[in-house]
C-alpha cells in the first residue's frame, strides 16, 4: 500500500531496485525496498530507506547518491553504481508520488 513506487535498474551490471514509500502528514513514514543485485546495491538500498524516513518530498529532492554512499562510510569506485541506483529509484518514486498527487487534486 505504498504511496509511491520508484524503479531503477542498471543494464551494465543487472542490478534492479524497487523503492516503496508511504507518506503520512507530508513526510515519509515508511520506506521499503526489493533489490536484485550485488552487495553494494543491497546496502545502498537499505541505507536509503533509513535516510528518507521523516523527510518531505522537498528534502528528498535534495538527496544525492554521494550522501547515500557517505552514509555507508563510502564505496569503492567500482561499486558507486549502487548509490546511483538508489538515487535513481528515489527520483522515480518522487515522480510517481507527484503524478499521483496531481491527479488527486
C-alpha positions as CSV (number, residue, x, y, z in Angstrom):
1,X,0.0,0.0,0.0
2,X,2.8,2.4,-0.9
3,X,2.0,6.0,-1.9
4,X,5.0,6.0,-4.3
5,X,6.9,3.4,-6.2
6,X,10.4,4.0,-7.6
7,X,12.1,1.7,-10.1
8,X,15.7,1.8,-11.3
9,X,17.9,-0.7,-13.0
10,X,21.4,-0.9,-14.3
11,X,21.7,-2.7,-17.6
12,X,25.5,-2.8,-17.2
13,X,25.6,-4.9,-14.1
14,X,22.0,-6.1,-13.9
15,X,21.1,-4.5,-10.5
16,X,17.4,-3.7,-10.0
17,X,15.8,-1.7,-7.2
18,X,12.2,-1.1,-6.4
19,X,11.6,1.5,-3.7
20,X,8.3,1.8,-1.9
21,X,7.4,5.0,0.1
22,X,4.5,5.6,2.4
23,X,3.7,9.2,3.3
24,X,1.9,10.5,6.4
25,X,1.4,14.2,7.0
26,X,3.6,15.0,4.0
27,X,6.6,13.0,5.3
28,X,8.0,9.6,4.6
29,X,6.5,7.3,7.3
30,X,7.7,4.0,5.9
31,X,10.2,3.0,3.2
32,X,10.9,-0.5,2.0
33,X,12.7,-2.0,-0.9
34,X,13.3,-5.0,-3.1
35,X,16.7,-5.3,-4.7
36,X,18.3,-7.8,-7.0
37,X,22.0,-7.3,-7.4
38,X,25.4,-7.0,-5.7
39,X,26.1,-6.3,-2.1
40,X,26.6,-2.6,-2.8
41,X,23.2,-2.3,-4.4
42,X,21.5,-4.0,-1.5
43,X,23.5,-2.0,1.1
44,X,22.7,1.4,-0.6
45,X,19.0,0.4,-0.9
46,X,18.9,-0.4,2.8
47,X,20.6,2.7,3.9
48,X,18.4,4.8,1.6
49,X,15.3,3.5,3.4
50,X,16.8,4.8,6.7
51,X,17.8,8.2,5.3
52,X,14.4,9.0,3.8
53,X,12.4,8.4,6.9
54,X,10.7,11.6,8.2
55,X,11.7,13.7,5.2
56,X,9.4,15.7,3.0
57,X,9.4,15.4,-0.8
58,X,11.3,18.7,-1.0
59,X,14.0,17.3,1.3
60,X,14.2,14.1,-0.7
61,X,14.8,16.0,-3.9
62,X,18.0,17.4,-2.5
63,X,19.4,13.9,-1.6
64,X,22.2,12.7,-3.8
65,X,23.9,9.4,-4.4
66,X,27.1,10.8,-2.7
67,X,25.1,11.3,0.5
68,X,23.9,7.7,0.3
69,X,27.4,6.4,-0.2
70,X,28.7,8.6,2.7
71,X,26.0,7.1,5.0
72,X,27.7,3.7,4.3
73,X,31.1,5.1,5.1
74,X,32.0,5.3,1.4
75,X,32.0,2.9,-1.5
76,X,34.8,1.6,-3.7
77,X,34.8,3.4,-7.1
78,X,33.7,0.2,-8.9
79,X,30.6,0.0,-6.6
80,X,29.4,3.6,-6.7
81,X,26.8,2.4,-9.2
82,X,24.8,1.1,-6.2
83,X,24.4,4.6,-4.8
84,X,23.4,5.9,-8.3
85,X,20.8,3.2,-8.4
86,X,19.4,4.4,-5.1
87,X,19.2,8.0,-6.2
88,X,17.5,7.0,-9.5
89,X,14.9,4.9,-7.6
90,X,14.3,7.8,-5.3
91,X,13.8,10.2,-8.2
92,X,11.4,7.7,-9.8
93,X,9.4,7.4,-6.6
94,X,9.2,11.2,-6.2
95,X,7.9,11.4,-9.8
96,X,5.3,8.7,-9.1
97,X,4.2,10.5,-5.9
98,X,4.0,13.8,-7.7
99,X,1.9,12.3,-10.5
100,X,-0.5,10.6,-8.1
101,X,-0.9,13.8,-6.1
102,X,-1.5,16.0,-9.2
103,X,-4.3,13.7,-10.3
104,X,-5.8,13.6,-6.8
105,X,-6.1,17.5,-6.7
